[in-house]
């Protein structure tokens, strides 16, 4: 028998969700069977699968030891890189400026050195994250950006902060502004684009049309031209919807692909520029809560920016200061 005492980071979860995280080796079907057979109890009593756990509750599991993962002597994230550009940090969240080329989460090519891996290492070495004392929670990212896009990513240090910010993200109460370099000069210099997007999961690419079509989702992209010169423009983008590759695909669909973007632009346009990846940066974040945020209310209306975004410097170098 093994028991778990529910902490603040575990609370609020359904019993089955907690067990899936705390005992990942236990098959889901077997878990449900054990709950029905009272081999898994809460506070020594039979519990429903949907029971919400509270701090101080005890989950007793009368199951074979083989389902409990052995304690690790070394955590994988300790092999992640140490370098982090921290924009803001408090006891609940950490905001990092992710560099171009670094993954937010592991994929099939890179498992160890990711942004979340670096954040876990940083918090572990500070003593703020102690995996051996956590039943089901691990520091997590609230948002993510593409490997070759740089900019602000939000990390949650507690389960409650993660729940609140995930909901705020879903309700679009977090405003993210991007800066990008595009080919050409948009006309008008400021506008809100509307389009219809469909994602090809197999190719990890989207297509956009100006009119509705089957399985397409509506998208809205607001842009403002900051500077134009030498056949390029520096834009600020306000994503009014958030879809895969929305900025890259939407700007390309109106004739202004991002500099360096080989997926939605063309090699001919980018040839000779020296840019092989999209010139895109998530440079500003605004906490714009319209509903209560509980213990994160203090963040409401706070604005965080990347100081001196590299993309602005790239534009100046690209155009040799020939701005208009």
Secondary structure, DSSP 8 states (H G I E B T S, - for coil): -EEEE--TTTTTSBHHHHHHHHTTTS-HHHHHHHHHTTSEEETTB---TT-B--TT-EEEE-S-GGGS----SS-GGGGS-----EEEE-SSEEEEEE-TT--SS--SS-SSSSHHHHHHHHHHHHTS--GGG-SS---EES----TT-EEEEEEESSHHHHHHHHHHHHTT-EEEEEEEEEES--SSSEEEEEEEEEEETTTTEEEEESS--TT-EEEEEEEEEEEEETTEEEEEEEESS--TTHHHHHHHHTT--BTT-TTTS-HHHHTTT---S--EEEEEEEE--SS--GGGGGGTT-EEE-TT-HHHHHHHHHHTT---
